[in-house]
Amino acid sequence: MSRRPLTTVVGLALLALLASGCSSQTPATVDAAPVVTEAPPVVETVGPAVPTDAPSPSTEPSPTEEPSPTRSPLPSYDVTAAQRTLADNGYYLGAIDGRRGGAFRSAVMAFQKVHGLGADGVVGPATLKALAAPRTPTLKASSPSNRVEVDLTKQVLYVVKGGAIARILPISSGNGATYRQKDGDKARALTPVGWYK
């Protein structure tokens, strides 16, 4: 039994008791010691308060969420094979373990930048297609044979050893925006171009 019906029943009983005592034609008399009769106690097990309009909790498993119509579900792919391809091409140095951790996402992002894809670090259909036939980027310089080369257009950094690309990393260079330094001075986010030793 819920609290609301119990309160209503008790309220109606009190109202009936008062009404019957007040409707008498004879004047009421007051005794020195009124007789009080007690109703037997009502024992009720009450759980936590639940709003009456709230749906009761379901023991059924919730239905699987349907993918949003604006975003198609990602394709299934072999993560280990993707890691191996990325490692063979200098993008990935992590363990070939089939896990999509931070190093894997960073490698995917660098690969996407080099291949002109949206760089989100997620292997979607276009990235899978590019992984099937990866391109070797063209370096801007031929010497020195050991160097670091930054491609500001593609936003990647190449570590070059012996004239060949050994590692490719994603970067985020200065975009020319003005910002405040810790001491309050203004500065401009710039990445200078040129050769540096």
Order of alpha helices (4+ residues) and beta strands (2+ residues): alpha-alpha-alpha-alpha-beta-beta-beta-beta-beta
